């Protein structure tokens, strides 16, 4: 079954009671037992399972081609559950260029509980191999990365990690299963912040993990989810499932507009550098072309003149909203260094853009006018 068809049908069932095509939202926190003590509907308590959450998990399992899935309250809750399923003294590799929340979680919070981490350039396979240790239990991949849009060769890193006895988790939020298939490339788990492209409308928070095998490790992840209570709420699960149905067509538009904007920015004299893997000049272009169906809706670029010019540019734009997050219908722009604070790795002149669903020519016209004020 093709991806577009899966996006519409995976996880959906006609309501057997009413015949409703759109699924109902099950807000009940508890479910009735039969006289013999069993649960004929398969549900006991909302923290353990809920019909809306189960439907979303089945949808995401099919979209990623996995054996099992778990839906969480946020992408960070899903991320946290993976690391909590490890033990004190375990060693993990994380990317140097990655969502700063991941780095803060591992280095500032989980280190206090005995987790040992090494940040490495995941695009440098020799560096990854050197960083692996006998105690390495997990390698975290984020591709494309945040905010420098670096591309990691998932299959190559997976071979190195598996050779050292480590699992591989790939954050596939930016690429989505439409563009990249991490489980097919050797990853053991895929993480999504479903808040972003899967939800797709900037109106719901969620996260998910999809596993290649429903093994003992994923059962520990499930245990952390249920006992820690980091579950997707019924309405949130319903919203994400609804958003997935239009994902293929939204992603096509995001990718087309991002390519158009990236090519424009690459030729503008006020722009020092453009980070977008669809550009042939991008250092990760060849790997991206090999493992991605298209190049995504995220880009970043560096304005000549540094922080002052970058921040000033954002005030002159009319169609680009100054806001954090990504994957919605509106185009968002933000200065990552000021968002992330003193520990940021983002250049001071860098602006990250989540390209929305506006007409690409309107976005280019708006950017051209705003850049024109830079001398």
N, C-alpha and C positions, 0 to 999 in steps of 0.2 A: 504494500500500500504506500502510495506516495505521501510526502511530508504534508502537503496541503490538505489532503484528505484526513490524515491522522490528526492534524491540528483541529479540524472541525469535529471529528467523531470520537477521538480517544477520551475515555473517561465519562462520556455522556450516555445516559440511559433515559428512555421515555419513562416518566413517572408512572408506576403501575397502578396507583390509586386513582389519579385524575386524568392520565393521558397527556399531561403537560409536556411540551417539547423542551421548554426551559426548565432546568431542575429547580426544585424548591430549596430554600435555605433551611437547614435543620438546626434550630437554635437550642434544642433540648440538651441539657447537661447530663441527663441520665436516661436509661432505657429499661423497659419493663422485662422482667423475667417471666418465663413460662412456668406453669404449675410444677413441672419436674425440675425447676431450677436452672434450666438452660436459657440461652439468649437466642431465640430463633432468628432475629434480625442480624445477629453477628456483632452487635454493639452493646457495650456495657456502660461506659462512662466517657464523657467527651474528651478528657485528657488522654485516654488510651486510643480512641478512634472516633470518627464522626463521618457520616455519609459524604459531606462535602469535601472534607479533607481526603478521604479515601478515593473519591473521584478524581481529585487533582493529582494525587500521587500516582494513580493508574495512568492518567494522561501523560505526566512527565516521564514515567517509566517507559512508556511506549515511544515518546518523542526522542528520548536519548538512547533507546535500545538497550535498557538495563534490565536487571532481574528484580529490583526492588527500589522503592523511593520513599522518602519521608519529607513531609512539608512542615516548615517551621514558621515562627512568628516574624523572622527577619533573616536576611542573609548572614548577619553576624551571629545569630543564634545557631544557624546551621554550621557555620564555621567553627564556633565554639564547641559544638557537640563532637566534631571530628577530633579536635585536640583533647577534649576531655575523655575520649575513648582510649587515649594513650595512657601510659603510666609515668610516674616520676622517674627521671633519669633518661627517658627516651629522648632521642635526638631527632630534630626535624630540619629540613631545608626549606627556606622561604625565599621568594624573590626579593632582590634589592629594590626593584621598581614594582610596587604593588600598592593596592589600596591601603592607605595609611592606617585604617582601622584594623586591618589584619596585622600589620607590624606592631601596633600598640598592644593589641590583644596578646600576641605571642611574647613580645619582649618585655612588656611592662606588667602584665597580669599573670600569664601562665608561667613565666619564669619563677615567680614566687612559689609555685606549686611543684617545682622540680623539672619542668620541661626545659630542655636545652635546645637552642636554635642557632642556625647559621644563616645569614642572609647572603645570597650569592646571585651573580648575574646569570640567570637561567638561559640566556642566549649564548653563553660560553660553555660549551659541553665539557671542555677540559677543566674549567673551574668547578662545574657541577661534580665531575668525577673526583676531583681532589677533595671536595668538601664532604663527600660521603664517608661515614664512619661505621664500624661494626654495630654501634648503638642507633644508627639511623633507622627510624621506623616509618618515616613519611616524608615525601617530597611534595611541596605545594607549588602548583603551576598557575600562573595568571596570564592568559594570552587572549587578545591583546592586553598589554599591561596598562596600569593607571599610574601616572598620567602621560608617560612618554610613548605609549602605544608600541612597546617592544613586542616582538613575536618570538615565542618559544616553540621549538620543534618538539611537539608532544611525544611523538613516537621515539625519538632519540633519547630524550630524558627518561622516558618510561623504561627503555632497555637498560639504561645505566642504573636506575633505581631498583628495578627488579633483580638485576645482577647482584645488588648489595642487600637484597632481602627487604626492601622498603616498598611501601604502598605509594601510589601516586594519586593525588587529588588535583583536579583541574577546575579552576573557576572559569565557567563558560558563560558568565553573565553577559559579557559584551558581545560575544559571537553568537550566542544562542545555538540550540541544536540544529537550526536551519543552515547555519554557516560552517560550523565545526562539529565533528563527531568524536569527542575525546575518548569514549569507551572503545570505539573501533580502532583508535590509534594507540591503545595500550593503557590508558588511565584506568584506575580501579574505582574511583568515585568522581562524580561531577557535582559541583556546587553551583547554585544559582541564587542570586538575589532576585527573587521573582517580582520585587518592587519595580524592577527596570523593564526590560523589553517584554518579558512574558506577561506581566500585568498590562503594561503598555499605555497607561492613561494617567500616570502621576496621581493615583488616588487610592493606592493600597500598598501595604508593606508586607513582605513575606520572604521566605527563603526555602530552599529545597536541596536535598541530597539525593542523587541517583547512583546506585551501586551496580557494578558489572556482575557481581555475585552476591547472593543473599547469604553471606558467610557469618562467621562468629564476630568479626569486627563490626559488620553492619548491625548485627544484633545489639552490640554494645552501644552503638550510635542511637539505635532505637530506644534502648534503656535510658540513656541520657535524656533523650527527647521527652519521654513519658514521665520519668521521675523528676526531671528538672522543670517540666511544664512549659517548655519552649515550643508550643504547638501553634500551628496556623488556626486562627479563629474561623468558624464556619463561613461567615460573610466574606472574610478575606480570601479564603480558599475559593469561594464562589466567584469572586471578582477576578482572581487570577485565571481560573478556568475559562471564564468568559473572554478574557483578554487573549488567551492563547489562540482562540479561534481565528483571529485576524492577523496573527503573528507573521505568517509567510508574506502577506501582501504589504504589511507595514514595513517589514525588514527590507523588502525590495526598494521601497521608496526612501527609507533611511540611507541605504547604501548608495543609491543613485545621487541623492542630494549631497552626501558627504564627499563623494568623488568629485562632483562639480565644484564644491566649495574648496576642496583641497587643491585642485588644479589651479583655481583662481589665486588662492593664497600663495602657492608656490611661485607664481610669476609676479607677485607684487613687491616693489622695492622696499616697502616698509616692514616686510616680514623677513626675519632672519632665517627661520627654519620651520618646516611643516612636518609634523609627525603623523603620517597616514600610510598604512601598509599597501594601499592601492597604487601609490606613486612608485614608479620604477626606481627612483632614487632612494627609497626607504631601504635601510640595511636588512630588514626582515622580509622584503617583498617576495623573494623566491620561496621562502618557507611558507609564507602566508598563501601564496598562489598554489602551493602543494596541498595544504591542509585546510584551507577555507574555500567555501563555495563562492563567496564574495568577501569584500574587505571591511564591512561593518559601517556603522553609523557614527562612530566616535573618532574624533581627531583632536590634536592639539597643535598649537603653533606659537612661535616665539616672536614677539614684537621687538623691533629695533628700538632701543632707548630704555629697555628694562621695565621695572615695576611701574614707574609713573606713567609711561606711555601705554602700557598694557591696561592699567586700571582706568586711565582716561578714555581709552578706546571703548570700554564696556559702557561708559555713560552716554556715548554718542549713538549706540546701536538702538534701533527701534523694534526690530523683530526678534532679537536675541535677548532672552530674559536672564538676568543675573541671578542664578540660583544653582544650588547643589542638586545632584541626582542626574538621571539620564533615562533614556528609553521612552519618553513620553512623546505626544504629538507636537509639543512646542519645542523650539530650539532653545537650549540652555547654554550659557557661557559662564565660566567662573575662573577666577585667578587662584590656582591651586596652592601656591606658596602661602598666601594669606589665610586660606582655609585650614591648611595643615599645621601652620605654626613653625616654631624655631627648628624642629627636627625634619622639616620638609627636604626632600631631594629635588623638588621641582625648581627649575630656573625661575628667577624673579620676573622675567618677561613672558612667561608661558601662560597661555590661556587654553583651557580645555573646553571643547564644544561637543555637546550632544546634539547632533543635527536632527531636526524634527521632520514633520511632514508638510511643511510649507513648500511652495514652489521653489525649486533651487535658484531660479533666476532672481526671485525677490530677495532671497538670502544674500546672493552675490551683490545685488544692487545696494542693499543695506550696508554690507561690509565694505564695499568699495567707497561709499560716501563717508563712512566712519574712518577708514584708513587714510582718506585723503587729507585729513587734518594733521597727520604726522609729517613733520618736515624731514 
